[in-house]
Amino acid sequence: MSLSDKIRKTRESWVKVGGYELQFRRPTEYQLSKMYEEGGITEEKLLACVVGWKIPGNVLEPGGGGEPPPFEFEAFKEWVEDRPELYIQVTTAVVKIITDYTAKKGKAEKN
């Protein structure tokens, strides 16, 4: 694993959303600032923070296997966009990850 992969890994966390486990990668502060410059944090940009899943194949597609297939962002996007209640939970979870990080960072800076 490269050093950049290790650094990215520090921004990743698994979160249970709608009964499924999804892996999120918090955007860097630079990425967040670019999002704001480019029209704000949109739902599309929040979805892009999902980088992994533990969703059985038979949930993702009829007749699929029981093991989670390798993560594919485009497949995840297709799947979640057809589930509005889950879509909202995913975007809310990413916002919470960003907010929690910002609060934790603010506390550390005060000390």
C-alpha positions as CSV (number, residue, x, y, z in Angstrom):
1,M,0.0,0.0,0.0
2,S,1.4,3.4,-1.0
3,L,1.8,6.3,1.4
4,S,-1.0,8.2,-0.4
5,D,-3.3,5.1,0.0
6,K,-2.5,5.1,3.8
7,I,-3.3,8.8,4.1
8,R,-6.6,8.3,2.2
9,K,-7.4,5.4,4.5
10,T,-7.3,7.7,7.5
11,R,-10.3,9.6,6.1
12,E,-12.3,6.4,5.6
13,S,-15.0,4.9,7.8
14,W,-17.6,2.2,7.5
15,V,-21.2,3.4,8.4
16,K,-24.4,1.4,8.6
17,V,-27.0,3.0,6.4
18,G,-30.4,1.6,5.8
19,G,-29.2,-1.8,7.0
20,Y,-26.2,-1.9,4.7
21,E,-22.6,-1.1,5.4
22,L,-21.0,1.6,3.2
23,Q,-17.5,2.9,3.3
24,F,-17.2,6.7,3.1
25,R,-14.1,8.8,2.4
26,R,-14.3,12.2,3.9
27,P,-13.3,14.9,1.4
28,T,-10.1,16.7,2.2
29,E,-10.3,20.4,3.2
30,Y,-9.1,21.3,-0.2
31,Q,-11.8,19.2,-1.9
32,L,-14.4,20.8,0.3
33,S,-13.2,24.3,-0.6
34,K,-13.3,23.4,-4.3
35,M,-16.9,22.1,-3.8
36,Y,-17.9,25.4,-2.4
37,E,-16.2,27.3,-5.2
38,E,-17.9,25.1,-7.8
39,G,-21.5,25.7,-6.7
40,G,-21.6,24.2,-3.2
41,I,-21.8,20.7,-1.8
42,T,-24.4,18.9,-3.9
43,E,-26.0,15.5,-3.4
44,E,-24.0,14.3,-6.4
45,K,-20.7,15.3,-4.8
46,L,-21.8,13.7,-1.5
47,L,-22.5,10.4,-3.2
48,A,-19.0,10.5,-4.6
49,C,-17.7,10.1,-1.1
50,V,-18.9,6.5,-1.0
51,V,-15.9,4.2,-1.9
52,G,-17.0,0.8,-0.7
53,W,-19.9,-1.5,0.2
54,K,-20.8,-4.6,1.9
55,I,-24.1,-5.2,0.1
56,P,-24.9,-8.8,-1.0
57,G,-25.0,-9.3,-4.7
58,N,-28.6,-10.6,-4.5
59,V,-29.7,-7.3,-3.1
60,L,-28.0,-5.4,-5.9
61,E,-29.4,-7.5,-8.7
62,P,-32.0,-10.2,-9.1
63,G,-30.3,-13.6,-9.1
64,G,-27.0,-12.2,-7.9
65,G,-24.9,-14.1,-5.4
66,G,-24.8,-13.7,-1.6
67,E,-21.3,-12.2,-1.5
68,P,-20.8,-8.5,-2.0
69,P,-19.3,-7.9,-5.4
70,P,-16.3,-5.6,-5.8
71,F,-17.4,-2.0,-5.4
72,E,-18.2,0.0,-8.6
73,F,-19.2,3.6,-8.1
74,E,-21.4,3.7,-11.2
75,A,-23.3,0.5,-10.0
76,F,-23.7,2.0,-6.5
77,K,-25.0,5.2,-8.0
78,E,-27.5,3.4,-10.2
79,W,-28.7,1.3,-7.2
80,V,-29.0,4.0,-4.6
81,E,-30.6,6.6,-6.9
82,D,-33.6,4.2,-7.3
83,R,-34.0,4.1,-3.5
84,P,-34.9,7.7,-2.4
85,E,-35.1,6.8,1.4
86,L,-31.6,5.3,1.2
87,Y,-30.3,8.1,-1.0
88,I,-31.2,10.6,1.7
89,Q,-29.7,8.5,4.4
90,V,-26.4,8.2,2.5
91,T,-26.1,12.0,1.8
92,T,-27.0,12.8,5.4
93,A,-24.3,10.3,6.7
94,V,-21.7,12.1,4.6
95,V,-22.7,15.5,5.9
96,K,-22.5,14.1,9.4
97,I,-19.0,12.8,8.8
98,I,-17.9,16.2,7.5
99,T,-19.6,18.0,10.4
100,D,-18.1,15.7,13.0
101,Y,-14.6,16.1,11.6
102,T,-15.0,19.9,11.5
103,A,-16.2,20.0,15.1
104,K,-13.3,17.7,16.3
105,K,-10.8,19.8,14.4
106,G,-12.2,23.0,16.0
107,K,-11.9,21.5,19.5
108,A,-8.3,20.4,18.9
109,E,-7.4,23.9,17.7
110,K,-8.9,25.5,20.8
111,N,-6.7,23.2,23.1
